[in-house]
Amino acid sequence: MPREPILHPEAALPVDEDRDLRPQRMRDMVGQRDVHERLGIAVDAASKRGEPLGHILLDGPPGLGKTTFATCIPRDMGVNVQIASGATLAAPKDLLPYLTNIEENSVLFIDEIHRMPKTVEEFLYPAMEDFRIDITLGEGVNARIINLQLKPFTLIGATTRTGLLSAPLRDRFQLREHLDFYSVEELSEIVTRNMRKLRVDFEGEAAGEIALRSRGTPRLANNRLRWVRDFALSRADGRVSTAIARSALDMLGIDHLGLDPQDRKYLETIARVFGGGPVGVEAVAHTLNLATDTLVDEVEPFLLRTELVVRTPRGRRLTTAAYDHLGILPPPPGEASNAGQRRMF
């Protein structure tokens, strides 16, 4: 027998919250259980001591919850948070409004912290360790240095590229947590919760279908959930079933592995033009008429993670799984490199 649809009354949430899909407390978060447990211990201990939480560095690919953790932590501690972006902190003076207005035991969250210049990083050293900063007034022989004491605070930094941070700055974070991709089950639970927040009527395994095609990333799952909701309202009666979710995502060209049309075009080009590789990324980029950075930063990470492509000293090469996914036969051994050479001549 078919399952009864899960209905959600309109009074479930206030109107101003129906678009806010981020968890508001760490206890509401799904996935990242090890990170959640360690941060929970640190928050609880700091609250019991009445002291500021140690500085925290969160790293990992985009869309996995770094900002969510950074905003949930101060809520759990009952303190205020200031939010800045590393890209806007071009000079030490840009940090002064944040540091001079900071409240005791509160949180300063700097997103994309790796984009700060070295001079700003060095300006943060005494602020993080001794809660003080040195301000220079005037120039030349008339210059004066004022030592300004700050209120104890917690710095939370989020980055997608930890290697771009200097070692002295990294070492000043007492807690360093890496966020990894989510399982399909965890994403399915996130999608189910957010369907309730958006007051979407759904049935069957619709949430699981969206989660399956979301690359282990909650941000992508939320984006695809919104598209499925719009598709259901436009093409159906507004109820999201498994078939409706599948049709909506098929229209976007997103297959059951989460690959989009650009991903498949990348794989098909290596298979058709270069005989499956190995081939340099520049050659593929020129063939697709795309920038090399687009392939390296946007297309390849997921294909490498799902083991559809491997990097070799001679270039990129398709795996057997890629041929299976494309539904084509791999070339005989030795034919790949010969095909590339024939294309060159």
Summary of the structure (lengths in Angstrom):
residues: 345
radius of gyration: 24.8
end to end distance: 62.1
largest distance: 86.3
contacts: 1029
relative contact order: 0.10
helix: 51%
strand: 14%
